[in-house]
Amino acid sequence: MGILDIIIVILIVAWLGGFSLHIGGGLVHLLLVIAVIVLVFRLLS
């Protein structure tokens, strides 16, 4: 697992935690979008 994979996992876990606890608001969703973009970029390259 590379550093980007670890960051993606952390962002997804943080998003799930923030979504279930209603903490963070738009910032958590923005981090999830960034994680998905990085994941797609890694899959295509």
PDBQT receptor file of N, H, CA, C and O in Angstrom, charges set to zero:
ATOM      1  N   MET A   1       0.838  -1.196   0.000  1.00  0.00    +0.000 N 
ATOM      2  CA  MET A   1       0.000   0.000   0.000  1.00  0.00    +0.000 C 
ATOM      3  C   MET A   1       0.872   1.245   0.000  1.00  0.00    +0.000 C 
ATOM      4  O   MET A   1       1.752   1.407   0.845  1.00  0.00    +0.000 OA
ATOM      5  N   GLY A   2       0.616   2.104  -0.945  1.00  0.00    +0.000 N 
ATOM      6  H   GLY A   2      -0.100   1.972  -1.631  1.00  0.00    +0.000 HD
ATOM      7  CA  GLY A   2       1.366   3.342  -1.011  1.00  0.00    +0.000 C 
ATOM      8  C   GLY A   2       0.756   4.398  -0.106  1.00  0.00    +0.000 C 
ATOM      9  O   GLY A   2      -0.292   4.189   0.506  1.00  0.00    +0.000 OA
ATOM     10  N   ILE A   3       1.430   5.527  -0.034  1.00  0.00    +0.000 N 
ATOM     11  H   ILE A   3       2.281   5.696  -0.531  1.00  0.00    +0.000 HD
ATOM     12  CA  ILE A   3       0.974   6.615   0.828  1.00  0.00    +0.000 C 
ATOM     13  C   ILE A   3      -0.371   7.155   0.367  1.00  0.00    +0.000 C 
ATOM     14  O   ILE A   3      -1.200   7.527   1.197  1.00  0.00    +0.000 OA
ATOM     15  N   LEU A   4      -0.605   7.205  -0.952  1.00  0.00    +0.000 N 
ATOM     16  H   LEU A   4       0.068   6.903  -1.626  1.00  0.00    +0.000 HD
ATOM     17  CA  LEU A   4      -1.893   7.692  -1.445  1.00  0.00    +0.000 C 
ATOM     18  C   LEU A   4      -3.021   6.747  -1.066  1.00  0.00    +0.000 C 
ATOM     19  O   LEU A   4      -4.124   7.193  -0.749  1.00  0.00    +0.000 OA
ATOM     20  N   ASP A   5      -2.754   5.441  -1.097  1.00  0.00    +0.000 N 
ATOM     21  H   ASP A   5      -1.858   5.080  -1.355  1.00  0.00    +0.000 HD
ATOM     22  CA  ASP A   5      -3.779   4.477  -0.689  1.00  0.00    +0.000 C 
ATOM     23  C   ASP A   5      -4.155   4.668   0.775  1.00  0.00    +0.000 C 
ATOM     24  O   ASP A   5      -5.330   4.600   1.134  1.00  0.00    +0.000 OA
ATOM     25  N   ILE A   6      -3.163   4.904   1.609  1.00  0.00    +0.000 N 
ATOM     26  H   ILE A   6      -2.208   4.958   1.317  1.00  0.00    +0.000 HD
ATOM     27  CA  ILE A   6      -3.418   5.120   3.033  1.00  0.00    +0.000 C 
ATOM     28  C   ILE A   6      -4.227   6.396   3.237  1.00  0.00    +0.000 C 
ATOM     29  O   ILE A   6      -5.153   6.420   4.048  1.00  0.00    +0.000 OA
ATOM     30  N   ILE A   7      -3.887   7.452   2.508  1.00  0.00    +0.000 N 
ATOM     31  H   ILE A   7      -3.135   7.432   1.849  1.00  0.00    +0.000 HD
ATOM     32  CA  ILE A   7      -4.626   8.711   2.617  1.00  0.00    +0.000 C 
ATOM     33  C   ILE A   7      -6.066   8.527   2.174  1.00  0.00    +0.000 C 
ATOM     34  O   ILE A   7      -6.975   9.056   2.813  1.00  0.00    +0.000 OA
ATOM     35  N   ILE A   8      -6.296   7.787   1.092  1.00  0.00    +0.000 N 
ATOM     36  H   ILE A   8      -5.557   7.357   0.573  1.00  0.00    +0.000 HD
ATOM     37  CA  ILE A   8      -7.655   7.534   0.609  1.00  0.00    +0.000 C 
ATOM     38  C   ILE A   8      -8.462   6.792   1.668  1.00  0.00    +0.000 C 
ATOM     39  O   ILE A   8      -9.609   7.148   1.938  1.00  0.00    +0.000 OA
ATOM     40  N   VAL A   9      -7.868   5.763   2.268  1.00  0.00    +0.000 N 
ATOM     41  H   VAL A   9      -6.936   5.474   2.048  1.00  0.00    +0.000 HD
ATOM     42  CA  VAL A   9      -8.575   4.998   3.305  1.00  0.00    +0.000 C 
ATOM     43  C   VAL A   9      -8.908   5.894   4.489  1.00  0.00    +0.000 C 
ATOM     44  O   VAL A   9     -10.020   5.835   5.014  1.00  0.00    +0.000 OA
ATOM     45  N   ILE A  10      -7.961   6.722   4.915  1.00  0.00    +0.000 N 
ATOM     46  H   ILE A  10      -7.058   6.770   4.489  1.00  0.00    +0.000 HD
ATOM     47  CA  ILE A  10      -8.204   7.619   6.051  1.00  0.00    +0.000 C 
ATOM     48  C   ILE A  10      -9.319   8.608   5.723  1.00  0.00    +0.000 C 
ATOM     49  O   ILE A  10     -10.177   8.869   6.566  1.00  0.00    +0.000 OA
ATOM     50  N   LEU A  11      -9.316   9.157   4.519  1.00  0.00    +0.000 N 
ATOM     51  H   LEU A  11      -8.618   8.945   3.835  1.00  0.00    +0.000 HD
ATOM     52  CA  LEU A  11     -10.354  10.125   4.147  1.00  0.00    +0.000 C 
ATOM     53  C   LEU A  11     -11.731   9.479   4.098  1.00  0.00    +0.000 C 
ATOM     54  O   LEU A  11     -12.717  10.084   4.520  1.00  0.00    +0.000 OA
ATOM     55  N   ILE A  12     -11.805   8.250   3.582  1.00  0.00    +0.000 N 
ATOM     56  H   ILE A  12     -11.004   7.759   3.239  1.00  0.00    +0.000 HD
ATOM     57  CA  ILE A  12     -13.098   7.559   3.517  1.00  0.00    +0.000 C 
ATOM     58  C   ILE A  12     -13.602   7.237   4.919  1.00  0.00    +0.000 C 
ATOM     59  O   ILE A  12     -14.786   7.408   5.207  1.00  0.00    +0.000 OA
ATOM     60  N   VAL A  13     -12.713   6.775   5.788  1.00  0.00    +0.000 N 
ATOM     61  H   VAL A  13     -11.751   6.636   5.554  1.00  0.00    +0.000 HD
ATOM     62  CA  VAL A  13     -13.115   6.485   7.172  1.00  0.00    +0.000 C 
ATOM     63  C   VAL A  13     -13.551   7.774   7.874  1.00  0.00    +0.000 C 
ATOM     64  O   VAL A  13     -14.541   7.774   8.606  1.00  0.00    +0.000 OA
ATOM     65  N   ALA A  14     -12.823   8.862   7.657  1.00  0.00    +0.000 N 
ATOM     66  H   ALA A  14     -12.019   8.862   7.062  1.00  0.00    +0.000 HD
ATOM     67  CA  ALA A  14     -13.196  10.145   8.267  1.00  0.00    +0.000 C 
ATOM     68  C   ALA A  14     -14.545  10.622   7.736  1.00  0.00    +0.000 C 
ATOM     69  O   ALA A  14     -15.348  11.177   8.486  1.00  0.00    +0.000 OA
ATOM     70  N   TRP A  15     -14.798  10.406   6.434  1.00  0.00    +0.000 N 
ATOM     71  H   TRP A  15     -14.146   9.955   5.824  1.00  0.00    +0.000 HD
ATOM     72  CA  TRP A  15     -16.081  10.802   5.860  1.00  0.00    +0.000 C 
ATOM     73  C   TRP A  15     -17.219   9.988   6.460  1.00  0.00    +0.000 C 
ATOM     74  O   TRP A  15     -18.264  10.538   6.809  1.00  0.00    +0.000 OA
ATOM     75  N   LEU A  16     -17.015   8.672   6.580  1.00  0.00    +0.000 N 
ATOM     76  H   LEU A  16     -16.166   8.226   6.297  1.00  0.00    +0.000 HD
ATOM     77  CA  LEU A  16     -18.057   7.825   7.162  1.00  0.00    +0.000 C 
ATOM     78  C   LEU A  16     -18.320   8.208   8.617  1.00  0.00    +0.000 C 
ATOM     79  O   LEU A  16     -19.471   8.257   9.050  1.00  0.00    +0.000 OA
ATOM     80  N   GLY A  17     -17.260   8.477   9.364  1.00  0.00    +0.000 N 
ATOM     81  H   GLY A  17     -16.325   8.437   9.012  1.00  0.00    +0.000 HD
ATOM     82  CA  GLY A  17     -17.424   8.895  10.749  1.00  0.00    +0.000 C 
ATOM     83  C   GLY A  17     -18.124  10.233  10.857  1.00  0.00    +0.000 C 
ATOM     84  O   GLY A  17     -19.012  10.403  11.694  1.00  0.00    +0.000 OA
ATOM     85  N   GLY A  18     -17.743  11.176  10.032  1.00  0.00    +0.000 N 
ATOM     86  H   GLY A  18     -17.022  11.039   9.353  1.00  0.00    +0.000 HD
ATOM     87  CA  GLY A  18     -18.377  12.492  10.049  1.00  0.00    +0.000 C 
ATOM     88  C   GLY A  18     -19.809  12.438   9.570  1.00  0.00    +0.000 C 
ATOM     89  O   GLY A  18     -20.654  13.192  10.052  1.00  0.00    +0.000 OA
ATOM     90  N   PHE A  19     -20.095  11.551   8.619  1.00  0.00    +0.000 N 
ATOM     91  H   PHE A  19     -19.408  10.939   8.227  1.00  0.00    +0.000 HD
ATOM     92  CA  PHE A  19     -21.465  11.420   8.107  1.00  0.00    +0.000 C 
ATOM     93  C   PHE A  19     -22.380  10.824   9.165  1.00  0.00    +0.000 C 
ATOM     94  O   PHE A  19     -23.520  11.259   9.323  1.00  0.00    +0.000 OA
ATOM     95  N   SER A  20     -21.880   9.824   9.892  1.00  0.00    +0.000 N 
ATOM     96  H   SER A  20     -20.953   9.470   9.764  1.00  0.00    +0.000 HD
ATOM     97  CA  SER A  20     -22.716   9.179  10.902  1.00  0.00    +0.000 C 
ATOM     98  C   SER A  20     -22.878  10.052  12.142  1.00  0.00    +0.000 C 
ATOM     99  O   SER A  20     -23.894   9.952  12.830  1.00  0.00    +0.000 OA
ATOM    100  N   LEU A  21     -21.899  10.907  12.443  1.00  0.00    +0.000 N 
ATOM    101  H   LEU A  21     -21.074  10.988  11.884  1.00  0.00    +0.000 HD
ATOM    102  CA  LEU A  21     -21.961  11.750  13.633  1.00  0.00    +0.000 C 
ATOM    103  C   LEU A  21     -22.374  13.186  13.321  1.00  0.00    +0.000 C 
ATOM    104  O   LEU A  21     -22.518  14.003  14.231  1.00  0.00    +0.000 OA
ATOM    105  N   HIS A  22     -22.565  13.500  12.030  1.00  0.00    +0.000 N 
ATOM    106  H   HIS A  22     -22.448  12.837  11.291  1.00  0.00    +0.000 HD
ATOM    107  CA  HIS A  22     -22.941  14.844  11.575  1.00  0.00    +0.000 C 
ATOM    108  C   HIS A  22     -21.917  15.883  12.025  1.00  0.00    +0.000 C 
ATOM    109  O   HIS A  22     -22.280  16.950  12.520  1.00  0.00    +0.000 OA
ATOM    110  N   ILE A  23     -20.636  15.562  11.849  1.00  0.00    +0.000 N 
ATOM    111  H   ILE A  23     -20.341  14.696  11.446  1.00  0.00    +0.000 HD
ATOM    112  CA  ILE A  23     -19.556  16.482  12.216  1.00  0.00    +0.000 C 
ATOM    113  C   ILE A  23     -18.807  16.875  10.943  1.00  0.00    +0.000 C 
ATOM    114  O   ILE A  23     -18.559  16.027  10.087  1.00  0.00    +0.000 OA
ATOM    115  N   GLY A  24     -18.452  18.126  10.814  1.00  0.00    +0.000 N 
ATOM    116  H   GLY A  24     -18.654  18.816  11.510  1.00  0.00    +0.000 HD
ATOM    117  CA  GLY A  24     -17.600  18.559   9.722  1.00  0.00    +0.000 C 
ATOM    118  C   GLY A  24     -18.333  19.206   8.574  1.00  0.00    +0.000 C 
ATOM    119  O   GLY A  24     -17.780  20.086   7.914  1.00  0.00    +0.000 OA
ATOM    120  N   GLY A  25     -19.557  18.801   8.316  1.00  0.00    +0.000 N 
ATOM    121  H   GLY A  25     -20.006  18.087   8.852  1.00  0.00    +0.000 HD
ATOM    122  CA  GLY A  25     -20.334  19.431   7.254  1.00  0.00    +0.000 C 
ATOM    123  C   GLY A  25     -19.702  19.268   5.888  1.00  0.00    +0.000 C 
ATOM    124  O   GLY A  25     -19.337  18.165   5.483  1.00  0.00    +0.000 OA
ATOM    125  N   GLY A  26     -19.577  20.382   5.183  1.00  0.00    +0.000 N 
ATOM    126  H   GLY A  26     -19.873  21.279   5.513  1.00  0.00    +0.000 HD
ATOM    127  CA  GLY A  26     -19.094  20.360   3.806  1.00  0.00    +0.000 C 
ATOM    128  C   GLY A  26     -17.642  19.967   3.675  1.00  0.00    +0.000 C 
ATOM    129  O   GLY A  26     -17.244  19.437   2.638  1.00  0.00    +0.000 OA
ATOM    130  N   LEU A  27     -16.836  20.209   4.694  1.00  0.00    +0.000 N 
ATOM    131  H   LEU A  27     -17.159  20.640   5.536  1.00  0.00    +0.000 HD
ATOM    132  CA  LEU A  27     -15.413  19.886   4.617  1.00  0.00    +0.000 C 
ATOM    133  C   LEU A  27     -15.201  18.388   4.454  1.00  0.00    +0.000 C 
ATOM    134  O   LEU A  27     -14.346  17.961   3.679  1.00  0.00    +0.000 OA
ATOM    135  N   VAL A  28     -15.972  17.590   5.179  1.00  0.00    +0.000 N 
ATOM    136  H   VAL A  28     -16.667  17.937   5.809  1.00  0.00    +0.000 HD
ATOM    137  CA  VAL A  28     -15.821  16.143   5.101  1.00  0.00    +0.000 C 
ATOM    138  C   VAL A  28     -16.184  15.651   3.702  1.00  0.00    +0.000 C 
ATOM    139  O   VAL A  28     -15.514  14.779   3.151  1.00  0.00    +0.000 OA
ATOM    140  N   HIS A  29     -17.248  16.216   3.134  1.00  0.00    +0.000 N 
ATOM    141  H   HIS A  29     -17.793  16.925   3.582  1.00  0.00    +0.000 HD
ATOM    142  CA  HIS A  29     -17.648  15.815   1.788  1.00  0.00    +0.000 C 
ATOM    143  C   HIS A  29     -16.613  16.258   0.756  1.00  0.00    +0.000 C 
ATOM    144  O   HIS A  29     -16.367  15.548  -0.219  1.00  0.00    +0.000 OA
ATOM    145  N   LEU A  30     -16.014  17.416   0.961  1.00  0.00    +0.000 N 
ATOM    146  H   LEU A  30     -16.214  17.993   1.753  1.00  0.00    +0.000 HD
ATOM    147  CA  LEU A  30     -14.957  17.883   0.068  1.00  0.00    +0.000 C 
ATOM    148  C   LEU A  30     -13.757  16.940   0.117  1.00  0.00    +0.000 C 
ATOM    149  O   LEU A  30     -13.165  16.645  -0.922  1.00  0.00    +0.000 OA
ATOM    150  N   LEU A  31     -13.391  16.465   1.303  1.00  0.00    +0.000 N 
ATOM    151  H   LEU A  31     -13.871  16.704   2.147  1.00  0.00    +0.000 HD
ATOM    152  CA  LEU A  31     -12.281  15.525   1.432  1.00  0.00    +0.000 C 
ATOM    153  C   LEU A  31     -12.603  14.215   0.727  1.00  0.00    +0.000 C 
ATOM    154  O   LEU A  31     -11.723  13.607   0.116  1.00  0.00    +0.000 OA
ATOM    155  N   LEU A  32     -13.850  13.777   0.805  1.00  0.00    +0.000 N 
ATOM    156  H   LEU A  32     -14.565  14.271   1.301  1.00  0.00    +0.000 HD
ATOM    157  CA  LEU A  32     -14.236  12.547   0.107  1.00  0.00    +0.000 C 
ATOM    158  C   LEU A  32     -14.113  12.721  -1.403  1.00  0.00    +0.000 C 
ATOM    159  O   LEU A  32     -13.621  11.827  -2.092  1.00  0.00    +0.000 OA
ATOM    160  N   VAL A  33     -14.549  13.850  -1.915  1.00  0.00    +0.000 N 
ATOM    161  H   VAL A  33     -14.948  14.577  -1.355  1.00  0.00    +0.000 HD
ATOM    162  CA  VAL A  33     -14.439  14.109  -3.350  1.00  0.00    +0.000 C 
ATOM    163  C   VAL A  33     -12.980  14.095  -3.778  1.00  0.00    +0.000 C 
ATOM    164  O   VAL A  33     -12.649  13.541  -4.826  1.00  0.00    +0.000 OA
ATOM    165  N   ILE A  34     -12.109  14.692  -2.989  1.00  0.00    +0.000 N 
ATOM    166  H   ILE A  34     -12.377  15.142  -2.137  1.00  0.00    +0.000 HD
ATOM    167  CA  ILE A  34     -10.674  14.688  -3.301  1.00  0.00    +0.000 C 
ATOM    168  C   ILE A  34     -10.136  13.264  -3.303  1.00  0.00    +0.000 C 
ATOM    169  O   ILE A  34      -9.354  12.893  -4.178  1.00  0.00    +0.000 OA
ATOM    170  N   ALA A  35     -10.557  12.463  -2.318  1.00  0.00    +0.000 N 
ATOM    171  H   ALA A  35     -11.192  12.765  -1.607  1.00  0.00    +0.000 HD
ATOM    172  CA  ALA A  35     -10.102  11.075  -2.249  1.00  0.00    +0.000 C 
ATOM    173  C   ALA A  35     -10.560  10.285  -3.466  1.00  0.00    +0.000 C 
ATOM    174  O   ALA A  35      -9.790   9.489  -4.003  1.00  0.00    +0.000 OA
ATOM    175  N   VAL A  36     -11.788  10.486  -3.908  1.00  0.00    +0.000 N 
ATOM    176  H   VAL A  36     -12.413  11.133  -3.471  1.00  0.00    +0.000 HD
ATOM    177  CA  VAL A  36     -12.297   9.771  -5.083  1.00  0.00    +0.000 C 
ATOM    178  C   VAL A  36     -11.545  10.199  -6.334  1.00  0.00    +0.000 C 
ATOM    179  O   VAL A  36     -11.226   9.359  -7.175  1.00  0.00    +0.000 OA
ATOM    180  N   ILE A  37     -11.257  11.481  -6.471  1.00  0.00    +0.000 N 
ATOM    181  H   ILE A  37     -11.517  12.163  -5.787  1.00  0.00    +0.000 HD
ATOM    182  CA  ILE A  37     -10.513  11.976  -7.634  1.00  0.00    +0.000 C 
ATOM    183  C   ILE A  37      -9.119  11.351  -7.670  1.00  0.00    +0.000 C 
ATOM    184  O   ILE A  37      -8.661  10.921  -8.728  1.00  0.00    +0.000 OA
ATOM    185  N   VAL A  38      -8.444  11.298  -6.522  1.00  0.00    +0.000 N 
ATOM    186  H   VAL A  38      -8.816  11.648  -5.662  1.00  0.00    +0.000 HD
ATOM    187  CA  VAL A  38      -7.111  10.694  -6.469  1.00  0.00    +0.000 C 
ATOM    188  C   VAL A  38      -7.187   9.208  -6.803  1.00  0.00    +0.000 C 
ATOM    189  O   VAL A  38      -6.327   8.687  -7.514  1.00  0.00    +0.000 OA
ATOM    190  N   LEU A  39      -8.214   8.520  -6.294  1.00  0.00    +0.000 N 
ATOM    191  H   LEU A  39      -8.913   8.943  -5.716  1.00  0.00    +0.000 HD
ATOM    192  CA  LEU A  39      -8.383   7.095  -6.576  1.00  0.00    +0.000 C 
ATOM    193  C   LEU A  39      -8.589   6.853  -8.066  1.00  0.00    +0.000 C 
ATOM    194  O   LEU A  39      -7.965   5.957  -8.635  1.00  0.00    +0.000 OA
ATOM    195  N   VAL A  40      -9.448   7.632  -8.702  1.00  0.00    +0.000 N 
ATOM    196  H   VAL A  40      -9.954   8.360  -8.240  1.00  0.00    +0.000 HD
ATOM    197  CA  VAL A  40      -9.696   7.480 -10.142  1.00  0.00    +0.000 C 
ATOM    198  C   VAL A  40      -8.425   7.778 -10.922  1.00  0.00    +0.000 C 
ATOM    199  O   VAL A  40      -8.107   7.067 -11.875  1.00  0.00    +0.000 OA
ATOM    200  N   PHE A  41      -7.699   8.811 -10.537  1.00  0.00    +0.000 N 
ATOM    201  H   PHE A  41      -7.957   9.389  -9.763  1.00  0.00    +0.000 HD
ATOM    202  CA  PHE A  41      -6.466   9.157 -11.221  1.00  0.00    +0.000 C 
ATOM    203  C   PHE A  41      -5.450   8.008 -11.141  1.00  0.00    +0.000 C 
ATOM    204  O   PHE A  41      -4.765   7.701 -12.117  1.00  0.00    +0.000 OA
ATOM    205  N   ARG A  42      -5.366   7.375  -9.949  1.00  0.00    +0.000 N 
ATOM    206  H   ARG A  42      -5.923   7.624  -9.157  1.00  0.00    +0.000 HD
ATOM    207  CA  ARG A  42      -4.437   6.251  -9.779  1.00  0.00    +0.000 C 
ATOM    208  C   ARG A  42      -4.859   5.048 -10.612  1.00  0.00    +0.000 C 
ATOM    209  O   ARG A  42      -4.008   4.347 -11.159  1.00  0.00    +0.000 OA
ATOM    210  N   LEU A  43      -6.146   4.804 -10.713  1.00  0.00    +0.000 N 
ATOM    211  H   LEU A  43      -6.837   5.373 -10.269  1.00  0.00    +0.000 HD
ATOM    212  CA  LEU A  43      -6.631   3.670 -11.484  1.00  0.00    +0.000 C 
ATOM    213  C   LEU A  43      -6.379   3.858 -12.978  1.00  0.00    +0.000 C 
ATOM    214  O   LEU A  43      -6.091   2.893 -13.685  1.00  0.00    +0.000 OA
ATOM    215  N   LEU A  44      -6.486   5.092 -13.458  1.00  0.00    +0.000 N 
ATOM    216  H   LEU A  44      -6.720   5.876 -12.883  1.00  0.00    +0.000 HD
ATOM    217  CA  LEU A  44      -6.301   5.363 -14.879  1.00  0.00    +0.000 C 
ATOM    218  C   LEU A  44      -4.835   5.462 -15.279  1.00  0.00    +0.000 C 
ATOM    219  O   LEU A  44      -4.504   5.287 -16.452  1.00  0.00    +0.000 OA
ATOM    220  N   SER A  45      -3.951   5.739 -14.322  1.00  0.00    +0.000 N 
ATOM    221  H   SER A  45      -4.220   5.881 -13.369  1.00  0.00    +0.000 HD
ATOM    222  CA  SER A  45      -2.537   5.893 -14.678  1.00  0.00    +0.000 C 
ATOM    223  C   SER A  45      -1.729   4.665 -14.354  1.00  0.00    +0.000 C 
ATOM    224  O   SER A  45      -0.522   4.639 -14.595  1.00  0.00    +0.000 OA
TER     225      SER A  45
